[in-house]
Amino acid sequence: MSALQSLAAEGVTGNLGSIGYGLAAIGPGIGVGIVFGNGTQALARQPEAAGLIRQNQILGFAFCEALALIGIVMGFVFKS
């Protein structure tokens, strides 16, 4: 086995957690974008409902970020 193949084999096993978290962060990233994009559109359409819309935006943001934090924790929980 060549040195390059050896390095590749060791690198893949050591970085599976970081690859998994990178994939797990895609969903919350998209979710946060959708939450704030739609919230901005809602504020433009009905500025008088700003308080309620902002409250729902913050709640949606918190749920999306909770998914990202779960993704970080799962990398440590299932680490072999």
Buried (B, 14 or more C-beta within 10 A) or exposed (E): EEEEEEEEEEEEEEEBBEEBBEEBBEEBEEBBEEBBEBBEEBBEEEEEEEEEBEEBBEEBBEEBEEBBEEBBEBBEEEEE
